[in-house]
Amino acid sequence: MFGSETIDKPTNRPFTPDVDAYRNVNHQTAANNSSYNLAVTANNFKFMQLWRTNLAVDQKLPGGVIGTFEAMYSKDINSVYFRNVNLNTTDGTALTGADNRMRYTTPRIYGAAKPTPENPNISDAIVMSNTSKGYSYTLTGTLSKEFKGGFLLISVIPIQIQDPLTTAVLSHNRCGGIDMYPETRIMRTSPIQLTW
């Protein structure tokens, strides 16, 4: 709560093994700390839990071909869920067209025009809690045939469907599973998905 700074390509921050060397470089104190954000954890927060089930079948087919089918299903029991409790839900504009949800342009409901330590400007108040809405399933079909001399030919067709609510707090507020539409409780998924 003693401020932060962003410096591109700093020349005044050479490496030092002293972990306190650059702490509170702006000499902020509680007396002049009037703008900040908060990140808190719900009292009933649970560590992440995931149910995963898979089933696979190998079958010998004519011509020495082996066919494999695998299905895998994952379901969040307790996934991490972020919500901005400082989102101003009274200052919204309905989107036009097929998507007529509310869009909130004012990021906060609490904060003064000229913030003071007694009436600070709190930009975000992110609460980390749980949800069970995420899931994914994968279907994979494989055909393989081994030839003389050790040559192996494999053909794979994977299909993956997922609704991941991804698991640093403010970055999740902008790109992870958070409550973007508090009045309708619609969850948004991450635009960042890793597949391999």
C-alpha positions in Angstrom: 0.0 0.0 0.0 2.9 2.3 -0.5 2.6 3.0 -4.2 4.1 1.6 -7.3 5.9 2.9 -10.4 6.3 1.7 -13.9 9.6 2.4 -15.6 10.4 1.3 -19.2 14.1 0.2 -19.6 15.3 1.6 -16.3 18.9 2.7 -16.0 18.6 3.8 -12.3 17.8 0.2 -11.0 20.9 -1.8 -11.4 20.9 -5.4 -10.0 21.5 -5.7 -6.3 21.2 -8.7 -4.0 19.6 -6.4 -1.4 15.8 -7.1 -1.6 15.0 -3.8 0.2 17.1 -1.6 -2.1 14.2 -0.4 -4.2 11.3 -0.9 -1.8 9.1 2.2 -1.4 11.3 4.3 -3.6 8.7 7.1 -3.7 8.8 7.3 0.1 5.1 6.8 0.5 3.6 6.6 4.0 0.2 5.8 5.3 -0.4 9.5 5.8 -0.1 10.2 2.0 -1.4 7.0 0.7 -4.8 7.9 -0.9 -5.1 5.7 -4.0 -4.8 1.9 -4.2 -6.5 -1.3 -5.2 -7.4 -4.3 -3.0 -7.2 -8.0 -3.5 -8.8 -10.2 -0.9 -9.8 -13.8 -0.4 -13.3 -15.0 0.5 -13.6 -16.5 4.0 -14.9 -19.8 2.6 -12.3 -20.1 -0.2 -11.3 -23.6 -1.0 -8.2 -24.9 -2.9 -8.8 -26.0 -6.4 -10.4 -29.4 -7.0 -10.9 -31.1 -10.3 -12.8 -34.2 -11.3 -11.3 -36.0 -14.3 -12.4 -39.2 -15.9 -11.1 -40.9 -19.0 -11.9 -44.0 -21.0 -9.9 -45.5 -23.8 -10.4 -48.5 -26.1 -7.9 -50.2 -28.4 -9.2 -52.5 -31.1 -7.4 -54.6 -33.7 -8.9 -53.8 -37.1 -8.4 -55.7 -40.5 -5.0 -55.2 -42.2 -3.0 -55.0 -39.0 -4.4 -51.6 -38.1 -5.0 -50.7 -34.5 -7.8 -48.3 -33.8 -7.9 -46.3 -30.5 -10.6 -44.2 -29.2 -10.2 -42.1 -26.0 -12.6 -39.8 -24.2 -11.6 -37.5 -21.3 -13.9 -35.3 -19.3 -12.8 -32.7 -16.7 -15.1 -30.7 -14.4 -14.2 -28.0 -11.9 -15.3 -28.8 -8.4 -13.7 -25.7 -6.9 -12.0 -23.4 -9.4 -10.8 -19.9 -8.7 -13.2 -17.1 -9.5 -12.6 -13.4 -9.3 -15.1 -10.6 -9.0 -14.6 -6.8 -8.7 -16.9 -5.8 -5.8 -16.0 -2.2 -6.6 -17.6 -2.3 -10.0 -20.2 0.5 -10.5 -23.2 -1.5 -11.6 -25.5 1.6 -11.5 -23.5 3.2 -14.3 -24.1 0.9 -17.2 -25.1 1.1 -20.8 -26.9 -1.7 -22.6 -25.1 -3.0 -25.7 -27.1 -3.0 -28.9 -27.8 -5.9 -31.2 -28.0 -9.5 -30.3 -25.8 -9.0 -27.3 -27.8 -6.6 -25.1 -25.9 -7.1 -21.8 -24.9 -4.1 -19.7 -21.5 -2.6 -20.3 -20.0 -0.7 -17.2 -17.8 2.2 -18.1 -17.1 3.5 -14.6 -14.7 1.1 -12.8 -15.5 2.0 -9.3 -18.3 3.1 -6.9 -16.0 4.2 -4.1 -13.4 7.0 -4.3 -13.2 10.8 -4.1 -12.5 13.2 -6.9 -9.6 14.5 -4.7 -8.7 11.4 -2.7 -7.4 11.6 0.9 -6.2 8.9 3.3 -9.6 9.1 5.0 -11.5 8.9 1.6 -9.2 7.0 -0.7 -9.6 6.3 -4.4 -9.9 2.5 -4.5 -9.7 1.5 -8.2 -10.4 -2.2 -7.9 -11.5 -4.4 -5.0 -11.0 -8.0 -6.3 -12.4 -10.9 -4.2 -11.0 -14.3 -4.9 -13.6 -17.0 -4.4 -14.7 -20.4 -5.9 -16.9 -21.6 -8.8 -17.8 -25.0 -10.2 -18.7 -23.8 -13.8 -15.6 -24.8 -15.7 -15.4 -28.0 -17.8 -13.7 -29.6 -20.8 -13.8 -32.8 -22.8 -11.5 -34.3 -25.3 -12.3 -37.0 -27.9 -9.4 -38.6 -29.7 -9.4 -41.2 -32.5 -6.2 -42.8 -33.6 -5.3 -45.3 -36.4 -1.9 -46.9 -36.4 -0.1 -49.5 -38.4 3.4 -50.9 -37.9 5.3 -52.0 -41.0 8.4 -54.2 -41.4 11.6 -52.5 -40.5 10.1 -50.6 -37.6 8.2 -48.0 -39.7 5.1 -46.8 -37.8 2.2 -44.9 -39.5 -0.1 -43.0 -37.1 -3.2 -40.9 -37.9 -4.8 -38.9 -35.1 -8.0 -36.9 -35.0 -8.4 -34.9 -31.7 -11.4 -32.8 -30.8 -11.4 -30.6 -27.7 -14.2 -28.6 -26.3 -13.6 -26.5 -23.2 -15.0 -23.8 -21.1 -12.0 -23.1 -18.8 -12.3 -20.5 -16.0 -8.5 -20.0 -15.8 -6.7 -20.0 -12.6 -2.2 -12.7 -10.6 -5.4 -11.3 -9.4 -5.7 -8.1 -11.4 -4.6 -9.8 -14.6 -7.4 -12.4 -14.1 -9.8 -9.5 -13.6 -9.1 -8.6 -17.2 -8.5 -11.9 -18.9 -9.5 -14.8 -16.6 -12.8 -16.2 -15.2 -14.4 -13.3 -13.6 -17.9 -11.9 -13.1 -18.1 -9.3 -15.8 -21.8 -9.0 -15.7 -22.8 -9.1 -12.0 -26.5 -8.6 -12.5 -26.9 -11.6 -14.8 -24.1 -13.7 -13.3 -22.7 -14.5 -16.7 -19.2 -16.0 -16.6 -16.6 -15.0 -19.1 -13.8 -17.4 -20.1 -10.2 -16.6 -20.8 -9.1 -15.6 -24.3 -5.8 -17.3 -23.5 -5.8 -21.1 -23.9 -2.8 -23.4 -24.0 -3.1 -26.5 -26.1 -0.4 -29.0 -27.0 
